[in-house]
Amino acid sequence: MEVIALREKIPCLDLKGQHQQIKKEVFEAFERVYEETAFSGGPFVEEFERNFSSFCGTGYAVGVNNGTSALHLALLALGIGTGDEVIVPANTFIATAWGVTYTGAIPVFVDCTPDTWQIDAAKIEEKITSRTKAIIGVHLYGQPFDVVALKSICRKFNLYLLEDAAQAQGAKFKETPVGGFGEMACFSFYPGKNLGACGEAGGITTGNEAYYKHLLSLRNHGSRVRYYHDEVGYNMRMGGLEAASLNVKLKYLPGWNSRRREIAERYQSEVKNKHLQMQHQPEWAESVYHLFVVTTEDRDGLLKYLNHNNIYPGLHYPVPCHLQRAYAHLQYREGDCPNAEYLASHCLSLPMYAELSDEEVSYVISVLNSYEHG
């Protein structure tokens, strides 16, 4: 098989192409921040908050320093704390659980389904106790979770619903953008996300004014008036440079997401290898394909084969949350969440970013179709 000449190696993610396209605009935006010395909070953050809340169709958005802080502050704004329990998918990035732990509450892990790899709604109710206060649904890999199912459970047990939308900027559930289905939604703008800052950043969207005002205080040392502190707060403001880069990128996001969908559709329709399985796409879910994950029985063999052909996939996530050493005190064991455990030991993330050329996508597909298990 002839190795393509367009790129020496095809990584899972390459940010250089995107940033070269918009470098002039971003640097001009940085210059404006510099001229106003608005480096922490300020007008550029406020502009992004307005733009992003409009993008998500929510009343409010609050910019913070990263997506983990977004989860932490949102849970605090819900009044969740020591002794409470929060339902969390076992198959997610660890930050989903960190947000719970930082409040003093306990994450209660629930297995994923074997096809969508999202939290299994049918297994949630058995984990609910008198201490349960909320469910966190994760729009995993950019694909919305089953909002209807989780909202139904929340209504039945009087629980809060929090969206972890860290990977899903622009995704839609039944043609409605994610970000407004729960009490709040938490976003990460880590550089590698579909909408990534030039630096670390995160955000929270909500339609509830009381939550919005509380979040403004919590991110700013518990202060609504300078030097007056009404509660224990945190230093979790978004920076002006990060906000300026996000304002530039936000207008390009629909086009970038559209390109990701084109690539995903090609993977789904043109990869014919029976040894590979892909995430099931329900008809109500419009994913933005932050990641394109496949599973195979011999992951190490496939990884070696792809590397030999200059393709370097990612690995999300090799250890499910409930089996992480940090949560050993919760006494989960292997076999408690079998679907999440299977995924962790059998998954790979294919190259996925808007700047992949058609020729590179064709090459990846050709290599995948030539793979022979064992």
N, C-alpha and C positions, 0 to 999 in steps of 0.2 A: 504494500500500500504506500503510495507516494505521500510524503508529509507536505502539507501546504506551506507555501512561502509567505503568506500574508502575515503570520505572527509566529515567532519562533516557538512559543509555548502558548497554550490556551488555558488560562487559569479559570477557577470558579468565578472570580470577580476581578475586574481590572478597572480602577477608577480614573486612570490617566486620560483615556479618551474623552470621557464626559467633561473633565475639568479643563482640558485643552480647548474644547468647544466654547466654553463660557468664561474663559480666563479673563478676557478684557472686561466683561460686564461685572464679574465678581470683584476684580481689582478696583474698578471705578466705584463700586459700592463700598468697598473697604476705605477708599479715600474719603468718602462722605462721612463715614463713621469717625475716621481719624480727625477730620476737620472739626467735627462737633464734640470730639473726645467723649462719645457716648458708648463707652466700652462695657458697662454693666447695666443691664436694663435699658430704659430710655426709649427714645422715639422709634428706633429701628426694630426693637423687640415689640413695641406696641403695634407697629405697622404689620409685622408678621402675624401677631395674634389676630388682628382683624382679618388679614388675608386668609389665614388658615381656618378660622372659624367659618368664614364664608365658603371656603373650599369644601369643608365637611358638612355644611348645612346646620351648624349648631349656633347657639346664641353667643357662646363665649369660648375663648381659648386662652390658656395661661402658659407662657413659655418658662421652662426650667432648664437646669443645667444638664440633665440627661434623662433617658427613659426610665432608669431605675428609680430616680428621685420622683418622677411622675407617678409611678405606682405607689411609692411610699406616701407621698403627700395626699394622693387621692383617697387612700385607705384611712389616713388620719382625718381627712375632711368628713369621712363617713362615720367617724367616731369609733373606729375599730382599734382595739388595744389589747392589753394583757388579759389572757384568759379566753379571748375570743378565738373562733376557728373560721377559716376561709377555705372554701373548696378551690383547688388549683389542679390543672392538668399535670399528669406526670410527664407528659411529652411536651416540653417547652424549654426555652432558655431559662437558666436558673434565676434570672432577675425577676421573673414573675413571682417566684417564691420569696426572694429577698424582700420584696415590698411588704409582704405579709409579716415576715420575721422582724423587720425593722420596727414595726409598730408594737411588738411584744405579743402579737397573735400567733397562732399555730397554723401552718399550711397543712391541709388535708388533701392528699394526692389521690386523684381518680384516673383510671386507665383511659387510653384513647380507643377509638374504634379501629378495627383492622383495615378499613378501607380509606376513610378520610383522614385518619390519624389525628383527628380533633378529639376533644374531651367527649367521652361516651355519656350522653345524657341519661341513658337507661341505668347507669351505675352511680349516679349522683345521690339519689334519695337515700340509699342505704348508708351513705357517709354523713348524712345530716344529723346533728345532735342539737340539744338545747343551747349549745354554745356557738352554733354556726350563725354567722352574721352576713356572709356574702359569698358569691360565686364569681370567680374570675374566668371569663372565656377568652381564649387566645385565638386571634385570627392568624392561624399558623401558616407560615411560609407565604403569607399574603392572601390566603383564602379565608373568607369569613366562616366563623363557626355557625352552628344552627341556632340563630338568635331566638327563633320562636320557641324551640324546645327549652332553652335555658330561661327565657323570660317566664314561661309557664311554671317552671319549678320555683322560680323566685317569687312569683305571685302566690303560689300554693303555700310556701313556707315563710312568707314575709321576709325575704332576703334581698339584699342589694345585688345588682348586677354591675360588674366592672368589666369593661372591654380592655384587653391588652392588645392594642393595635400597633405595636412597635414595628411590625413588618408589613403593615397593610395600608399605607397612605394611598388613598384613591380606590381601594377595594369597595365593592358594593354587595349588599345583601338585598335581594329582590329589588334591584335597581336603585337602592338608597345607599348613599355613602356610609361607610362605617364611621363611628365616632359619636353617634347620637342615640344609640340603642339602650345603653345602660345609664346609670346615674352619672357616670363619667367614663371617658375613654382615655387611655394613656398611649402616647406615641414616643418612639425613639427617633431622633434625628442623627444617630451615629453615622459617621461618614459613609459606611457601606450600605445604608438603607436606600430604598427607592428615592426618598427625599432625605438626603444626608447633608448635614452642615459641614462647613470647613472647620471642624473642631467637634466638641461634644455638645449635645443639646437634646432636649426633650420637650414634650408638651402634653397638656391635658385639655380635652374639650368637654363641654357640658352645656346643657340648656337651663341649668339651675343657677339663678343669680346668687343665692346664699352660698352654694359650694364655690362659685367663682370668687366671691369676695373673701371667703375663708382661705382659699388657695393663695390669693395674693398676699395675705398676711403670713401664711405658713412658709412660703418661699423666701420671705424677706424678714427673717428674725422675729416672726410673730408680731410685726409692727404694721399698723395702718397709718400712724403719724410718726414721723421720724423721731427716734430716741424714746418713744413710748411703746412698751412691749406688753401686749395684752395676754400672751400665752407663750409657751416655749416654742420657738420657731427655728428655722433653718436658713442657712446661707445657700440657696439653691436657685439663684437667678440665672436667666439666660444672658449670655454676652451679646453685645451689640454687633461684633464682627460675625458671630455665628448667625444671628438673625438676619443680617444683611445678605449673607450668602444664601440663606433659605429663601428670602424674598426673590432673589434672582432665579433660583432653581424651581420655585413653585410653579412658575408659568410654563416651564418645560416638562413638568411631571406628567401631565396627561399624555404627551407624545412619547415620553420614555416608557410609561406603563403600557401604552399601545404596542410599542415595539417588543416589549417583554411578552405580551400576549401572542404576538405573531411567532416568536421563537418557540413559546410553549406549545402552540398549536402544531408547529412542525414536529417537535419532539413527540407529541401525542399521536399524530397521524402517520409519521414516517418511521419511527422506531418500531421495528417489527420483531425484535428479539424476545422470544418467549421466556427467557431467563430474567427479564426485568419487569418489575411492577411499578406503577405510578400512582400518585395520590388521586383518589376518586374525586371527581368534580361534580357536586350536585348542581342541578339546573338553576337553583336560586343563588348560586355563588359566582360572583365575578371577581376572580383572583387577579392580583397584580404581580404574582409570581416573583416575590422577593427571592425565593429559592425555588428551584425545580429539583425535587428529591425523588430518587428511585430506590427500590430495594432489590436485592439479589441474594441468593443463598451463599455465594462465595464472594463476599465483598472484597476481601483482600486480593483475590485473584483478579477481579474486575479492576480494582484500583491499580494494581501492577500493570495490567494490560493497557489501561488508559494512559498511565504515566509513560509507558514504553512508546506510546504514540503521541507524546507531547501534549496530552490533555491532563489537567490537574484539577480534579473535582474537590469539593469541600466535604466536611463531615459534620453534620448537624443532627443530632447531638449524640456522642458516643456513650454517655452515661445518663440514664433518665434521672429526673430530679429526686425521686424517692430513694434511689440507691447512692446518692452523693454522700461522701463522708461527712460533709457538714450537717447532714440530717440523720446521721446514724442514731442519735438519741431518740428519734421518733420510732425506731425499731421496725422499719419496713424491711422486708426480706425479698430475695429473688423469687419471682412467681406471684408477687402481690399485684403487679400490673403487667401481665404477660405481653400484651400488644405493644406497649411502650418499650418493653425490654427487647422484644424482637426487632422493632424498628431501630433501636439504638445500635444493635449489633449487625444490622444488615443494610443500612442506608448509605447513600452517597448523594451529594448535591452536584448536579451537572452545571457546566458553565451557563450563567444567566445574567446578562446585562445588556442594556439597549444598544451598546456599541459593537456587539458581535455582528460580523458581516454575514450575509447569506452564505458565502462560501465557507466560512468557519462553522456555521451551523450545519451545513451539509456534510462537512468533514466529521464533525462530532457524531452525527447520525450514522454516517458510513462506518465509523469505527465501532460504534455500539452494535450495529447490526452484524458486524463481523465477529463479535465476541462469542466464544464457545465456552460454556461452563465446564470446568474440569479439564 
